Amino acid sequence: MPSTIALLSSSRRLGNTGSFMDRIALELDIEVVDLATRRMSPYDYEHRNRNDDFEPLMQQVLAHEQIIFATPIYWYAVSPAMKLFLDRISDLLELPDLLAQGRRLRGKMAYVVCTAICDEPSGAFMDAFRETFDYLGMHFGGMAHVNCQEGYSPAMHDPEALRFAALVRQAGSQ
Ligand SMILES: Cc1cc2nc3c(=O)[nH]c(=O)nc-3n(C[C@H](O)[C@H](O)[C@H](O)COP(=O)(O)O)c2cc1C
């Protein structure tokens, strides 16, 4: 099975999104990288931030065929660190020595894992991901979403975690 990695960004590692993502990761036996543990600066037009953790992290990510982006929905959008990470992907499209790395994103499978206090993520939230994946030449493989209005509940949310894990496993085996 092609390897899979998850990138998690939440304002609390052991909150709803982290718990949901950990359940999925347990099922798939994959690594969850908490973006909060990496030192990453916002996108810079002058690229004066090349010595931070973005490029090593990207190399780690590119070693996998399937990438899961896990974030809570904060004001109809991704968490700040997830946005920062997505912005920094622009480096791969702009810096001549990183262009080859950027091309390696093409054809990879991309997934979204999210939590919120509503039953479905808004169209705008999902469209931003879908269009970003499309722009990068990645294939959108699907998403998992749970309503955490009452907090994260294994009893209530395990079925969605297991459904999604099966989807990722199945896609990876083709
Ligand atoms: C700053 C902030 C903004 C939020 N905005 C939304 C929102 O737009 N839509 C929604 O359904 N839930 C929203 N929520 C609720 C969270 O998405 C929900 O509680 C989520 O499960 C939190 O995950 P976490 O524990 O990983 O932070 C928001 C929560 C916070 C703290």
The ligand as an SDF file (V2000), in Angstrom:
LIG
                    3D

 31 33  0  0  0  0  0  0  0  0999 V2000
  -12.1250   30.2360   16.7550 C   0  0  0  0  0  0  0  0  0  0  0  0
  -13.1740   29.2080   16.4700 C   0  0  0  0  0  0  0  0  0  0  0  0
  -13.9510   29.3240   15.3410 C   0  0  0  0  0  0  0  0  0  0  0  0
  -14.9150   28.3490   15.0340 C   0  0  0  0  0  0  0  0  0  0  0  0
  -15.6420   28.4790   13.8890 N   0  0  0  0  0  0  0  0  0  0  0  0
  -16.5250   27.5050   13.5630 C   0  0  0  0  0  0  0  0  0  0  0  0
  -17.2540   27.5580   12.3400 C   0  0  0  0  0  0  0  0  0  0  0  0
  -17.0940   28.4610   11.5160 O   0  0  0  0  0  0  0  0  0  0  0  0
  -18.1410   26.5610   12.0660 N   0  0  0  0  0  0  0  0  0  0  0  0
  -18.3520   25.5120   12.9460 C   0  0  0  0  0  0  0  0  0  0  0  0
  -19.1780   24.6550   12.6710 O   0  0  0  0  0  0  0  0  0  0  0  0
  -17.6380   25.4240   14.1020 N   0  0  0  0  0  0  0  0  0  0  0  0
  -16.7440   26.3820   14.4360 C   0  0  0  0  0  0  0  0  0  0  0  0
  -16.0160   26.2940   15.6020 N   0  0  0  0  0  0  0  0  0  0  0  0
  -16.1420   25.0690   16.4160 C   0  0  0  0  0  0  0  0  0  0  0  0
  -14.9880   24.1110   16.1350 C   0  0  0  0  0  0  0  0  0  0  0  0
  -14.8590   23.8820   14.7430 O   0  0  0  0  0  0  0  0  0  0  0  0
  -15.2010   22.7460   16.8020 C   0  0  0  0  0  0  0  0  0  0  0  0
  -15.3970   22.9070   18.1810 O   0  0  0  0  0  0  0  0  0  0  0  0
  -14.0230   21.8550   16.5460 C   0  0  0  0  0  0  0  0  0  0  0  0
  -14.3590   20.5260   16.8240 O   0  0  0  0  0  0  0  0  0  0  0  0
  -12.8100   22.2640   17.3720 C   0  0  0  0  0  0  0  0  0  0  0  0
  -11.7470   21.3760   17.1280 O   0  0  0  0  0  0  0  0  0  0  0  0
  -10.4140   21.4390   18.0230 P   0  0  0  0  0  0  0  0  0  0  0  0
  -10.7490   20.8490   19.3670 O   0  0  0  0  0  0  0  0  0  0  0  0
   -9.4180   20.6100   17.2680 O   0  0  0  0  0  0  0  0  0  0  0  0
  -10.0430   22.8880   18.0920 O   0  0  0  0  0  0  0  0  0  0  0  0
  -15.0840   27.2500   15.9120 C   0  0  0  0  0  0  0  0  0  0  0  0
  -14.2990   27.1610   17.0780 C   0  0  0  0  0  0  0  0  0  0  0  0
  -13.3550   28.1220   17.3560 C   0  0  0  0  0  0  0  0  0  0  0  0
  -12.5220   27.9860   18.6150 C   0  0  0  0  0  0  0  0  0  0  0  0
  1  2  1  0
  2  3  1  0
  2 30  2  0
  3  4  2  0
  4  5  1  0
  4 28  1  0
  5  6  2  0
  6  7  1  0
  6 13  1  0
  7  8  2  0
  7  9  1  0
  9 10  1  0
 10 11  2  0
 10 12  1  0
 12 13  2  0
 13 14  1  0
 14 15  1  0
 14 28  1  0
 15 16  1  0
 16 17  1  0
 16 18  1  0
 18 19  1  0
 18 20  1  0
 20 21  1  0
 20 22  1  0
 22 23  1  0
 23 24  1  0
 24 25  2  0
 24 26  1  0
 24 27  1  0
 28 29  2  0
 29 30  1  0
 30 31  1  0
M  END
$$$$
